[in-house]
Amino acid sequence: MINGGVSFWWQQVGIPEPRPGLDGDLDCDVCIVGAGLTGLWTAYYLSALDPDLDIVVLEAEFAGFGASGRNGGWLSAELSGSKERYAATHGREGVQALVSSMESAVDEVIEVCRSEEIVADIVKRGVLYVARSAAQLKRMHEGLLSDRAWGIGEGHQRELTAAEVGDRLRVEGALGATFSPHCARVQPAKLVAGVAAAVERRGVRILEQTRATSIEPGVVTTERGRVRAGRILRCLEGYTAGIRGQRRTWLPMNSAMIVTEPLSDAVWDEIGWRGAELLGDHANAYCYAQQTADGRIALGGRGIPYRFGSATDVDGRTQDWTVESLTGILHGMFPAVREARIDHAWCGVLGVPRDWCASVTFDASTGLGWAGGYVGSGLTTTNLAGQTLADLVLGRDSDLVRLPWVNRDVRRWEPEPLRWLGVRAMYGLYREADRRESNGLARPSRLARIGDKLTGR
């Protein structure tokens, strides 16, 4: 089994040769720090709206090295964060507009891939969240009732019976599920590589192997020189803590994945998973999975949720016990794969704001902007953020700049060791809650609610 190597997705397509880096100081109109999907989508829409802009994207490793090339491949309309927090400033209509915009962004990514001839194994067949215990089923029903109370109807998400779940795929112990049609499978590394190439065709410069150390109005300082620009956009998500003064802005949360060897037709017949739907569950420490284009199951979830001092992984390597935990989840859901080999394991980080809600910000007076804090729902959200950030930078009066996640003011995380203790305790409570629920607790465990309150989730 390979552990690390950035991700299975990158190993599948091949780690790219690095692009040239910054060679001394330079000037440009817009400097974007971070060549993940947030930065690349922002560059894509900026260059489309104003082809005369001189745009430079700085990247410490290579485009798509971070979460953009390591995620679960869910191009979903799932909303990052709390509806109540978004509604506090924009009401029910603002929440509904954000949900609708997320749904549209799923189709926007698919359309861009079609028009730019990006082949990323995209199949739009929706997503299933399966309930496998009485407590999960109750939590599922509570979530559906909450959606209806917010005016979010069955077109966004609806309930399936256990029999209806079985018609799509057979998950051990499934009691029911929610289904949303607004989700597509994607191979993340192929997507981000394709978007990077599309951006370069528009004249944007991507400078790799160039690590930014500080961002100030008008200038980005790197290890290889300085970039001066009137507009500077921080698009670093889980790597934000690496910028001077940003260590407590967003917490880098770890998520890990495993992928099986290609499965035999007999195993797929037993599982019945032929439609390429995405799959998750209603556990507190939830999992996420996809059927890959080459006939594997890739499944992810939380390992060690947070490393002390906002540290990040080394080349995507994860812990043995995380691999064992994810393998146990996989085998529990699909006993037919118990004999299948695990070919690859990896991990990465995602950005978590203190209020667990995503944001897009631009301050015209300083020329500084940023987007992120997607809390693990970023594959589609990066596209919507890129569209929105481009409109903000160019001063466009669009519906996007009036969405409730624009220019949100969020407090910083506590200093160490408080944030390490808080996040570790939260996920410890989640795991214990899941253990109690799987052992027969008929209602959602109160321990999960304590975990939510502990960190403000």
VEXMAR-595963 format. One record per residue (C-alpha): residue in one letter; x, z, y. Coordinates in pm, 1 decimal, padded with zeros to 6 digits. Example, Ala and Ser with C-alpha at 12.3 -4.5 7.8 and 13.67 -1.06 7.14 Angstrom:
2
(atom "A"; (01230.0; 00780.0; -00450.0))
(atom "S"; (01367.0; 00714.0; -00106.0))
This chain:
457
(atom "M"; (00000.0; 00000.0; 00000.0))
(atom "I"; (00120.6; -00084.5; 00349.3))
(atom "N"; (00086.0; 00198.6; 00601.2))
(atom "G"; (00115.4; 00090.8; 00964.0))
(atom "G"; (00264.3; -00241.5; 01061.0))
(atom "V"; (00029.1; -00222.2; 01363.4))
(atom "S"; (-00277.8; -00316.9; 01155.7))
(atom "F"; (-00399.9; -00517.4; 00858.5))
(atom "W"; (-00553.8; -00763.0; 01104.2))
(atom "W"; (-00215.6; -00840.7; 01261.0))
(atom "Q"; (-00040.1; -00852.0; 00924.5))
(atom "Q"; (-00302.4; -01102.2; 00811.3))
(atom "V"; (-00232.8; -01345.8; 01096.2))
(atom "G"; (00131.4; -01250.5; 01151.6))
(atom "I"; (00288.4; -01034.3; 01421.4))
(atom "P"; (00342.4; -01272.1; 01714.4))
(atom "E"; (00678.2; -01350.7; 01868.7))
(atom "P"; (00692.3; -01162.0; 02200.0))
(atom "R"; (00634.4; -01351.3; 02520.6))
(atom "P"; (00900.5; -01325.8; 02793.2))
(atom "G"; (00903.7; -01000.7; 02990.3))
(atom "L"; (00939.7; -00921.0; 03357.1))
(atom "D"; (01281.8; -01015.6; 03487.9))
(atom "G"; (01324.4; -00832.9; 03817.5))
(atom "D"; (01071.8; -00792.3; 04097.2))
(atom "L"; (00787.6; -01033.3; 04166.9))
(atom "D"; (00480.4; -01072.3; 04389.2))
(atom "C"; (00132.6; -01185.9; 04285.8))
(atom "D"; (-00230.3; -01161.1; 04396.4))
(atom "V"; (-00359.8; -00949.7; 04106.2))
(atom "C"; (-00157.4; -00740.4; 03861.8))
(atom "I"; (-00332.9; -00622.9; 03546.4))
(atom "V"; (-00158.5; -00348.3; 03349.2))
(atom "G"; (-00239.9; -00378.9; 02980.4))
(atom "A"; (-00294.1; -00692.9; 02770.1))
(atom "G"; (-00568.1; -00556.8; 02550.0))
(atom "L"; (-00914.4; -00706.1; 02565.6))
(atom "T"; (-01011.2; -00524.5; 02886.3))
(atom "G"; (-00718.3; -00671.2; 03075.2))
(atom "L"; (-00746.4; -01013.2; 02913.8))
(atom "W"; (-01121.2; -01046.5; 02971.4))
(atom "T"; (-01072.7; -00938.5; 03333.5))
(atom "A"; (-00805.6; -01204.1; 03377.6))
(atom "Y"; (-01028.6; -01460.5; 03206.7))
(atom "Y"; (-01322.0; -01407.8; 03443.3))
(atom "L"; (-01107.1; -01366.8; 03754.6))
(atom "S"; (-00931.8; -01695.7; 03685.1))
(atom "A"; (-01265.3; -01866.3; 03620.7))
(atom "L"; (-01419.3; -01738.7; 03944.2))
(atom "D"; (-01110.9; -01802.5; 04158.3))
(atom "P"; (-00865.7; -02047.3; 03995.6))
(atom "D"; (-00627.0; -02015.2; 04288.9))
(atom "L"; (-00549.6; -01649.8; 04218.5))
(atom "D"; (-00197.0; -01572.3; 04099.9))
(atom "I"; (-00265.0; -01324.3; 03816.9))
(atom "V"; (-00000.9; -01139.7; 03616.2))
(atom "V"; (-00075.2; -00925.1; 03309.1))
(atom "L"; (00187.4; -00666.3; 03208.4))
(atom "E"; (00209.1; -00547.5; 02847.9))
(atom "A"; (00441.6; -00286.7; 02695.2))
(atom "E"; (00439.6; -00443.8; 02345.8))
(atom "F"; (00247.0; -00766.9; 02278.3))
(atom "A"; (-00105.5; -00875.1; 02371.1))
(atom "G"; (-00350.1; -00694.2; 02142.3))
(atom "F"; (-00100.2; -00437.1; 02013.1))
(atom "G"; (-00335.8; -00145.0; 02079.1))
(atom "A"; (-00698.3; -00083.3; 01986.6))
(atom "S"; (-00793.2; -00445.9; 02058.7))
(atom "G"; (-00601.4; -00554.8; 01749.1))
(atom "R"; (-00668.4; -00250.7; 01529.7))
(atom "N"; (-01042.8; -00177.6; 01556.1))
(atom "G"; (-01320.5; -00210.8; 01300.9))
(atom "G"; (-01429.2; -00555.4; 01412.6))
(atom "W"; (-01773.8; -00450.0; 01539.2))
(atom "L"; (-01891.1; -00677.4; 01818.0))
(atom "S"; (-02185.9; -00446.6; 01884.1))
(atom "A"; (-02422.4; -00356.8; 02167.4))
(atom "E"; (-02376.1; 00015.9; 02106.8))
(atom "L"; (-02368.6; 00206.4; 02434.6))
(atom "S"; (-02064.0; 00422.2; 02503.6))
(atom "G"; (-02161.6; 00773.3; 02611.3))
(atom "S"; (-02472.0; 00962.0; 02713.5))
(atom "K"; (-02785.7; 00795.7; 02846.4))
(atom "E"; (-02862.7; 01113.5; 03040.5))
(atom "R"; (-02534.3; 01095.7; 03229.1))
(atom "Y"; (-02581.3; 00731.7; 03325.2))
(atom "A"; (-02941.7; 00804.0; 03425.7))
(atom "A"; (-02835.2; 01090.9; 03651.6))
(atom "T"; (-02734.9; 00833.9; 03913.7))
(atom "H"; (-02936.1; 00524.5; 03817.0))
(atom "G"; (-03246.8; 00646.5; 03633.8))
(atom "R"; (-03413.7; 00495.8; 03326.3))
(atom "E"; (-03392.0; 00146.0; 03471.8))
(atom "G"; (-03015.9; 00175.3; 03499.7))
(atom "V"; (-02982.9; 00278.1; 03135.6))
(atom "Q"; (-03208.1; -00007.6; 03026.2))
(atom "A"; (-03005.3; -00253.5; 03234.1))
(atom "L"; (-02680.8; -00131.3; 03076.7))
(atom "V"; (-02823.3; -00164.3; 02723.4))
(atom "S"; (-02951.4; -00514.6; 02801.4))
(atom "S"; (-02614.4; -00612.1; 02948.8))
(atom "M"; (-02438.6; -00494.2; 02633.2))
(atom "E"; (-02669.8; -00707.6; 02419.5))
(atom "S"; (-02595.3; -01008.8; 02638.7))
(atom "A"; (-02221.1; -00942.0; 02618.3))
(atom "V"; (-02229.4; -00977.1; 02238.5))
(atom "D"; (-02357.9; -01331.9; 02276.7))
(atom "E"; (-02120.2; -01397.5; 02567.5))
(atom "V"; (-01817.5; -01324.7; 02348.6))
(atom "I"; (-01952.2; -01552.8; 02076.1))
(atom "E"; (-02014.1; -01829.9; 02330.4))
(atom "V"; (-01664.8; -01797.6; 02480.7))
(atom "C"; (-01515.5; -01817.9; 02131.7))
(atom "R"; (-01715.9; -02135.8; 02072.1))
(atom "S"; (-01621.7; -02296.9; 02402.8))
(atom "E"; (-01253.9; -02194.8; 02381.6))
(atom "E"; (-01231.6; -02284.1; 02010.4))
(atom "I"; (-01129.7; -01931.4; 01911.3))
(atom "V"; (-01168.7; -01893.6; 01534.6))
(atom "A"; (-01216.4; -01520.2; 01474.9))
(atom "D"; (-01430.3; -01501.3; 01157.0))
(atom "I"; (-01739.4; -01422.4; 01366.4))
(atom "V"; (-02068.6; -01378.8; 01181.3))
(atom "K"; (-02366.0; -01230.1; 01366.1))
(atom "R"; (-02585.7; -01058.1; 01107.3))
(atom "G"; (-02643.9; -00721.0; 01272.9))
(atom "V"; (-02541.7; -00366.3; 01189.0))
(atom "L"; (-02684.3; -00104.2; 00954.1))
(atom "Y"; (-02647.4; 00271.2; 01009.2))
(atom "V"; (-02731.4; 00431.1; 00676.1))
(atom "A"; (-02866.2; 00785.2; 00629.2))
(atom "R"; (-02743.1; 00942.8; 00304.0))
(atom "S"; (-02884.9; 01295.4; 00332.3))
(atom "A"; (-03200.8; 01462.7; 00457.8))
(atom "A"; (-03013.7; 01587.2; 00764.0))
(atom "Q"; (-02879.9; 01240.7; 00842.7))
(atom "L"; (-03229.2; 01095.8; 00802.6))
(atom "K"; (-03367.9; 01348.7; 01049.5))
(atom "R"; (-03086.5; 01272.6; 01295.9))
(atom "M"; (-03163.7; 00901.9; 01254.2))
(atom "H"; (-03531.4; 00958.4; 01337.2))
(atom "E"; (-03437.4; 01168.2; 01639.7))
(atom "G"; (-03219.2; 00884.2; 01763.8))
(atom "L"; (-03499.1; 00629.6; 01727.8))
(atom "L"; (-03741.3; 00857.8; 01913.1))
(atom "S"; (-03484.2; 00899.8; 02188.2))
(atom "D"; (-03451.5; 00522.3; 02225.2))
(atom "R"; (-03827.3; 00483.3; 02254.7))
(atom "A"; (-03842.0; 00758.2; 02516.4))
(atom "W"; (-03586.6; 00562.5; 02720.1))
(atom "G"; (-03791.6; 00246.5; 02689.5))
(atom "I"; (-03550.4; 00086.4; 02442.5))
(atom "G"; (-03767.8; -00087.6; 02186.0))
(atom "E"; (-03740.8; -00213.7; 01829.4))
(atom "G"; (-03570.2; -00529.8; 01950.2))
(atom "H"; (-03259.7; -00317.5; 02004.7))
(atom "Q"; (-03282.0; -00102.3; 01692.2))
(atom "R"; (-03543.5; -00043.0; 01421.9))
(atom "E"; (-03588.9; 00159.9; 01105.2))
(atom "L"; (-03541.7; 00031.9; 00749.8))
(atom "T"; (-03670.4; 00202.6; 00436.9))
(atom "A"; (-03440.4; 00277.0; 00143.9))
(atom "A"; (-03582.1; -00026.6; -00036.9))
(atom "E"; (-03515.5; -00250.2; 00264.3))
(atom "V"; (-03158.2; -00122.2; 00281.1))
(atom "G"; (-03114.4; -00205.2; -00088.0))
(atom "D"; (-03228.0; -00561.8; -00024.7))
(atom "R"; (-02927.3; -00605.1; 00206.6))
(atom "L"; (-02662.4; -00394.5; 00032.6))
(atom "R"; (-02657.1; -00104.4; -00208.6))
(atom "V"; (-02509.2; 00213.8; -00061.5))
(atom "E"; (-02502.7; 00513.1; -00295.5))
(atom "G"; (-02761.4; 00772.5; -00191.7))
(atom "A"; (-02911.6; 00569.5; 00093.3))
(atom "L"; (-03243.8; 00718.3; 00209.5))
(atom "G"; (-03299.8; 00477.7; 00498.1))
(atom "A"; (-03119.4; 00315.1; 00786.5))
(atom "T"; (-03144.0; 00182.6; 01136.0))
(atom "F"; (-03077.8; -00186.4; 01193.5))
(atom "S"; (-02975.6; -00365.5; 01510.7))
(atom "P"; (-02946.3; -00744.9; 01525.8))
(atom "H"; (-02709.5; -00719.2; 01823.3))
(atom "C"; (-02384.1; -00700.8; 01630.6))
(atom "A"; (-02136.4; -00947.7; 01483.4))
(atom "R"; (-01838.8; -00917.5; 01254.5))
(atom "V"; (-01507.1; -01029.6; 01398.9))
(atom "Q"; (-01140.6; -01032.6; 01297.9))
(atom "P"; (-00996.1; -00839.0; 01595.1))
(atom "A"; (-00642.8; -00980.6; 01599.0))
(atom "K"; (-00772.5; -01337.5; 01587.3))
(atom "L"; (-01008.8; -01260.7; 01875.6))
(atom "V"; (-00751.9; -01100.7; 02104.7))
(atom "A"; (-00489.6; -01365.7; 02028.0))
(atom "G"; (-00744.1; -01634.5; 02107.2))
(atom "V"; (-00848.0; -01476.2; 02436.6))
(atom "A"; (-00481.3; -01434.2; 02536.3))
(atom "A"; (-00420.0; -01804.1; 02470.1))
(atom "A"; (-00731.9; -01900.3; 02668.1))
(atom "V"; (-00613.5; -01690.2; 02962.0))
(atom "E"; (-00272.8; -01857.7; 02960.2))
(atom "R"; (-00437.2; -02199.7; 02960.7))
(atom "R"; (-00599.0; -02094.7; 03289.1))
(atom "G"; (-00259.0; -02028.3; 03442.8))
(atom "V"; (-00242.0; -01648.5; 03399.5))
(atom "R"; (00104.4; -01510.4; 03321.1))
(atom "I"; (00128.9; -01251.7; 03039.7))
(atom "L"; (00458.4; -01062.3; 03055.3))
(atom "E"; (00524.0; -00865.4; 02735.9))
(atom "Q"; (00781.5; -00601.2; 02642.0))
(atom "T"; (00730.0; -00468.4; 02995.8))
(atom "R"; (00622.6; -00104.2; 03006.2))
(atom "A"; (00465.7; 00017.6; 03330.0))
(atom "T"; (00560.7; 00372.7; 03428.9))
(atom "S"; (00367.3; 00419.8; 03751.6))
(atom "I"; (00084.4; 00254.6; 03943.8))
(atom "E"; (00047.2; 00301.0; 04319.5))
(atom "P"; (-00135.5; 00103.6; 04588.9))
(atom "G"; (00040.6; -00228.6; 04618.6))
(atom "V"; (00303.1; -00178.8; 04348.5))
(atom "V"; (00348.5; -00132.6; 03973.5))
(atom "T"; (00682.4; 00010.0; 03865.2))
(atom "T"; (00807.7; -00090.9; 03521.5))
(atom "E"; (01125.0; -00042.1; 03321.9))
(atom "R"; (01221.8; -00401.7; 03409.4))
(atom "G"; (01135.3; -00425.2; 03777.7))
(atom "R"; (00847.1; -00389.8; 04021.9))
(atom "V"; (00536.7; -00602.0; 04068.2))
(atom "R"; (00380.5; -00609.6; 04414.0))
(atom "A"; (00013.8; -00707.6; 04437.9))
(atom "G"; (-00275.9; -00644.6; 04670.3))
(atom "R"; (-00500.9; -00567.3; 04375.1))
(atom "I"; (-00381.2; -00370.6; 04073.5))
(atom "L"; (-00599.8; -00299.5; 03770.7))
(atom "R"; (-00523.8; -00035.6; 03507.6))
(atom "C"; (-00658.4; -00155.7; 03170.5))
(atom "L"; (-00479.9; 00073.6; 02926.3))
(atom "E"; (-00766.7; 00259.0; 02749.9))
(atom "G"; (-00605.7; 00502.6; 02501.3))
(atom "Y"; (-00257.6; 00444.5; 02649.0))
(atom "T"; (-00354.1; 00554.0; 03000.7))
(atom "A"; (-00167.9; 00885.0; 02956.6))
(atom "G"; (00161.8; 00693.4; 02960.7))
(atom "I"; (00127.8; 00625.3; 03334.7))
(atom "R"; (00272.1; 00885.6; 03569.7))
(atom "G"; (00000.8; 01124.1; 03685.6))
(atom "Q"; (-00259.0; 01002.3; 03432.6))
(atom "R"; (-00188.9; 01232.4; 03136.0))
(atom "R"; (-00521.1; 01415.5; 03171.9))
(atom "T"; (-00736.5; 01118.3; 03279.9))
(atom "W"; (-00845.6; 00991.5; 02937.2))
(atom "L"; (-00771.7; 01153.7; 02604.8))
(atom "P"; (-00618.4; 00923.6; 02338.0))
(atom "M"; (-00843.7; 00978.2; 02034.0))
(atom "N"; (-00711.7; 00864.4; 01696.9))
(atom "S"; (-00910.3; 00652.3; 01455.5))
(atom "A"; (-00786.0; 00518.4; 01122.8))
(atom "M"; (-00877.1; 00243.1; 00879.1))
(atom "I"; (-00817.3; 00131.2; 00521.4))
(atom "V"; (-00883.4; -00203.9; 00358.5))
(atom "T"; (-00924.1; -00287.8; -00008.6))
(atom "E"; (-00777.7; -00574.4; -00201.9))
(atom "P"; (-01009.1; -00878.4; -00227.0))
(atom "L"; (-01297.9; -00771.4; -00450.1))
(atom "S"; (-01421.7; -00964.5; -00752.4))
(atom "D"; (-01755.4; -01144.1; -00762.4))
(atom "A"; (-01873.4; -00887.4; -01017.1))
(atom "V"; (-01807.5; -00600.8; -00775.2))
(atom "W"; (-01981.5; -00784.8; -00490.7))
(atom "D"; (-02277.7; -00851.3; -00720.2))
(atom "E"; (-02301.9; -00478.5; -00790.8))
(atom "I"; (-02279.6; -00389.6; -00421.5))
(atom "G"; (-02510.3; -00672.0; -00313.6))
(atom "W"; (-02339.5; -00706.9; 00025.0))
(atom "R"; (-02366.7; -01078.3; 00096.0))
(atom "G"; (-02486.4; -01101.0; 00455.2))
(atom "A"; (-02174.3; -00973.5; 00637.2))
(atom "E"; (-02373.5; -00702.3; 00819.8))
(atom "L"; (-02163.0; -00428.7; 00970.8))
(atom "L"; (-02210.4; -00084.1; 00816.6))
(atom "G"; (-02198.0; 00270.1; 00952.5))
(atom "D"; (-02360.3; 00601.6; 00872.9))
(atom "H"; (-02535.4; 00888.1; 01051.6))
(atom "A"; (-02274.3; 01153.6; 00969.5))
(atom "N"; (-02131.0; 01365.0; 01250.4))
(atom "A"; (-01778.4; 01241.0; 01173.6))
(atom "Y"; (-01913.7; 00892.7; 01114.4))
(atom "C"; (-01754.1; 00596.1; 00939.0))
(atom "Y"; (-01765.9; 00223.6; 01012.1))
(atom "A"; (-01708.3; -00070.3; 00779.2))
(atom "Q"; (-01711.7; -00446.5; 00750.0))
(atom "Q"; (-01697.5; -00709.8; 00478.0))
(atom "T"; (-01398.6; -00922.7; 00569.7))
(atom "A"; (-01395.4; -01300.6; 00557.2))
(atom "D"; (-01160.2; -01291.9; 00257.2))
(atom "G"; (-01380.3; -01060.4; 00051.6))
(atom "R"; (-01246.5; -00710.2; 00119.7))
(atom "I"; (-01407.0; -00393.9; 00254.9))
(atom "A"; (-01241.9; -00249.2; 00565.7))
(atom "L"; (-01356.4; 00104.5; 00645.5))
(atom "G"; (-01259.6; 00341.7; 00923.8))
(atom "G"; (-01316.7; 00689.1; 01059.4))
(atom "R"; (-01139.2; 00982.8; 01218.0))
(atom "G"; (-00813.4; 01111.7; 01076.2))
(atom "I"; (-00625.3; 01367.3; 01284.7))
(atom "P"; (-00839.9; 01319.6; 01595.6))
(atom "Y"; (-00582.5; 01404.6; 01859.8))
(atom "R"; (-00207.4; 01455.2; 01878.3))
(atom "F"; (-00073.6; 01730.3; 02102.0))
(atom "G"; (00025.8; 01623.0; 02451.4))
(atom "S"; (-00165.2; 01293.3; 02434.7))
(atom "A"; (00093.2; 01150.3; 02193.9))
(atom "T"; (00016.7; 00823.4; 02014.5))
(atom "D"; (00102.0; 00682.6; 01671.9))
(atom "V"; (00418.8; 00499.2; 01571.6))
(atom "D"; (00346.1; 00137.1; 01477.3))
(atom "G"; (00000.6; 00228.8; 01346.2))
(atom "R"; (00114.8; 00460.7; 01068.5))
(atom "T"; (-00137.5; 00724.0; 00961.6))
(atom "Q"; (-00128.8; 01037.6; 00746.1))
(atom "D"; (-00166.1; 01034.8; 00365.3))
(atom "W"; (-00455.1; 01279.8; 00378.3))
(atom "T"; (-00639.0; 01048.9; 00619.7))
(atom "V"; (-00603.5; 00763.3; 00370.6))
(atom "E"; (-00732.5; 00991.9; 00094.4))
(atom "S"; (-01027.4; 01102.5; 00307.3))
(atom "L"; (-01130.3; 00747.1; 00396.8))
(atom "T"; (-01086.2; 00637.1; 00036.5))
(atom "G"; (-01318.2; 00919.9; -00071.1))
(atom "I"; (-01582.9; 00801.0; 00176.9))
(atom "L"; (-01547.7; 00443.7; 00051.9))
(atom "H"; (-01583.2; 00546.9; -00311.8))
(atom "G"; (-01877.9; 00771.8; -00231.2))
(atom "M"; (-02065.6; 00486.4; -00066.2))
(atom "F"; (-01962.9; 00220.3; -00318.4))
(atom "P"; (-01873.0; 00358.8; -00663.9))
(atom "A"; (-01814.0; 00001.4; -00782.1))
(atom "V"; (-01489.1; -00015.6; -00582.4))
(atom "R"; (-01325.8; 00289.4; -00742.3))
(atom "E"; (-01087.3; 00071.4; -00940.9))
(atom "A"; (-00999.4; -00148.9; -00643.7))
(atom "R"; (-00657.7; -00113.6; -00484.2))
(atom "I"; (-00622.4; 00001.0; -00123.1))
(atom "D"; (-00394.3; -00260.4; 00028.2))
(atom "H"; (-00339.4; -00133.2; 00382.1))
(atom "A"; (-00393.8; 00169.9; 00606.6))
(atom "W"; (-00338.9; 00200.4; 00980.9))
(atom "C"; (-00452.9; 00387.7; 01289.5))
(atom "G"; (-00477.8; 00352.8; 01665.9))
(atom "V"; (-00603.7; 00529.9; 01976.4))
(atom "L"; (-00913.3; 00490.7; 02190.5))
(atom "G"; (-00977.2; 00630.9; 02536.9))
(atom "V"; (-01208.7; 00929.7; 02582.3))
(atom "P"; (-01308.4; 01046.0; 02932.8))
(atom "R"; (-01399.3; 01409.4; 02991.1))
(atom "D"; (-01773.0; 01325.6; 02998.6))
(atom "W"; (-01746.1; 01074.1; 02709.5))
(atom "C"; (-01891.5; 00789.2; 02921.5))
(atom "A"; (-01724.5; 00456.6; 02998.7))
(atom "S"; (-01653.2; 00346.6; 03354.4))
(atom "V"; (-01549.8; 00046.5; 03564.8))
(atom "T"; (-01402.1; 00124.8; 03906.1))
(atom "F"; (-01250.9; -00062.2; 04200.1))
(atom "D"; (-01149.5; 00086.5; 04535.7))
(atom "A"; (-01119.0; -00192.1; 04792.5))
(atom "S"; (-00939.5; 00039.8; 05036.9))
(atom "T"; (-00644.9; 00092.2; 04800.3))
(atom "G"; (-00675.9; -00221.7; 04588.5))
(atom "L"; (-00669.1; -00008.1; 04273.1))
(atom "G"; (-00915.4; -00045.2; 03986.3))
(atom "W"; (-00956.2; 00039.8; 03621.8))
(atom "A"; (-01192.7; 00014.3; 03326.6))
(atom "G"; (-01216.9; 00190.0; 02991.7))
(atom "G"; (-01317.0; 00513.6; 02827.0))
(atom "Y"; (-01520.0; 00329.6; 02564.0))
(atom "V"; (-01508.7; 00616.8; 02309.6))
(atom "G"; (-01472.3; 00380.4; 02015.0))
(atom "S"; (-01738.4; 00124.4; 02113.8))
(atom "G"; (-01506.2; -00105.9; 02300.1))
(atom "L"; (-01499.4; -00447.1; 02135.2))
(atom "T"; (-01803.8; -00575.7; 02325.0))
(atom "T"; (-01770.7; -00329.0; 02611.7))
(atom "T"; (-01432.7; -00476.1; 02706.3))
(atom "N"; (-01601.5; -00807.4; 02777.4))
(atom "L"; (-01873.0; -00654.1; 02993.8))
(atom "A"; (-01608.7; -00444.5; 03171.5))
(atom "G"; (-01396.4; -00753.3; 03235.0))
(atom "Q"; (-01691.5; -00941.7; 03383.7))
(atom "T"; (-01781.4; -00641.2; 03600.3))
(atom "L"; (-01427.6; -00568.8; 03717.1))
(atom "A"; (-01381.8; -00933.0; 03816.0))
(atom "D"; (-01697.6; -00919.2; 04030.4))
(atom "L"; (-01583.9; -00593.5; 04191.7))
(atom "V"; (-01237.3; -00728.5; 04275.0))
(atom "L"; (-01381.9; -01041.9; 04432.4))
(atom "G"; (-01654.2; -00853.1; 04620.4))
(atom "R"; (-01935.5; -01037.8; 04446.2))
(atom "D"; (-02286.3; -00894.8; 04485.3))
(atom "S"; (-02404.2; -00924.5; 04123.4))
(atom "D"; (-02631.0; -00727.7; 03892.2))
(atom "L"; (-02319.3; -00618.0; 03703.3))
(atom "V"; (-02172.2; -00423.0; 03996.5))
(atom "R"; (-02494.9; -00219.4; 04016.4))
(atom "L"; (-02479.9; -00095.7; 03656.7))
(atom "P"; (-02461.5; 00285.0; 03619.2))
(atom "W"; (-02107.1; 00288.8; 03481.2))
(atom "V"; (-01961.2; 00140.2; 03801.1))
(atom "N"; (-01747.0; 00367.8; 04022.7))
(atom "R"; (-01829.3; 00686.0; 03830.8))
(atom "D"; (-01640.6; 01002.1; 03928.4))
(atom "V"; (-01527.0; 01193.3; 03617.5))
(atom "R"; (-01321.8; 01512.3; 03611.4))
(atom "R"; (-00994.8; 01532.6; 03421.9))
(atom "W"; (-00927.0; 01689.8; 03085.3))
(atom "E"; (-00789.1; 02043.1; 03069.9))
(atom "P"; (-00412.7; 02094.2; 03037.0))
(atom "E"; (-00252.8; 02167.1; 02700.9))
(atom "P"; (-00301.7; 02348.3; 02475.4))
(atom "L"; (-00669.2; 02367.8; 02574.2))
(atom "R"; (-00758.5; 02003.0; 02512.6))
(atom "W"; (-00573.4; 02000.4; 02178.6))
(atom "L"; (-00754.6; 02316.3; 02066.0))
(atom "G"; (-01091.4; 02189.2; 02190.1))
(atom "V"; (-01080.2; 01848.6; 02022.4))
(atom "R"; (-00938.4; 01981.8; 01696.1))
(atom "A"; (-01209.7; 02249.3; 01689.7))
(atom "M"; (-01481.5; 01992.0; 01761.9))
(atom "Y"; (-01388.3; 01772.4; 01467.6))
(atom "G"; (-01340.6; 02074.6; 01245.1))
(atom "L"; (-01698.6; 02172.2; 01324.6))
(atom "Y"; (-01817.3; 01815.1; 01259.3))
(atom "R"; (-01652.7; 01807.5; 00917.8))
(atom "E"; (-01798.3; 02144.2; 00822.4))
(atom "A"; (-02140.8; 02030.8; 00946.8))
(atom "D"; (-02116.1; 01717.0; 00732.5))
(atom "R"; (-02013.1; 01925.9; 00430.9))
(atom "R"; (-02316.6; 02151.0; 00470.6))
(atom "E"; (-02549.9; 01858.2; 00523.9))
(atom "S"; (-02422.0; 01673.2; 00217.7))
(atom "N"; (-02470.3; 01992.5; 00014.4))
(atom "G"; (-02842.4; 01995.5; 00082.8))
(atom "L"; (-02904.2; 02127.6; 00434.8))
(atom "A"; (-03241.0; 01974.1; 00526.2))
(atom "R"; (-03179.1; 01955.1; 00901.0))
(atom "P"; (-02883.3; 01855.7; 01120.0))
(atom "S"; (-02629.6; 02137.1; 01123.7))
(atom "R"; (-02611.0; 02342.5; 01442.8))
(atom "L"; (-02232.8; 02338.6; 01406.7))
(atom "A"; (-02226.6; 01979.3; 01531.7))
(atom "R"; (-02414.5; 02080.2; 01846.6))
(atom "I"; (-02161.0; 02355.7; 01906.1))
(atom "G"; (-01886.5; 02095.3; 01870.6))
(atom "D"; (-02058.5; 01873.2; 02126.2))
(atom "K"; (-02090.5; 02157.2; 02375.5))
(atom "L"; (-01730.4; 02261.2; 02320.4))
(atom "T"; (-01591.7; 01934.5; 02457.9))
(atom "G"; (-01885.3; 01807.8; 02662.8))
(atom "R"; (-01962.0; 01517.4; 02432.2))
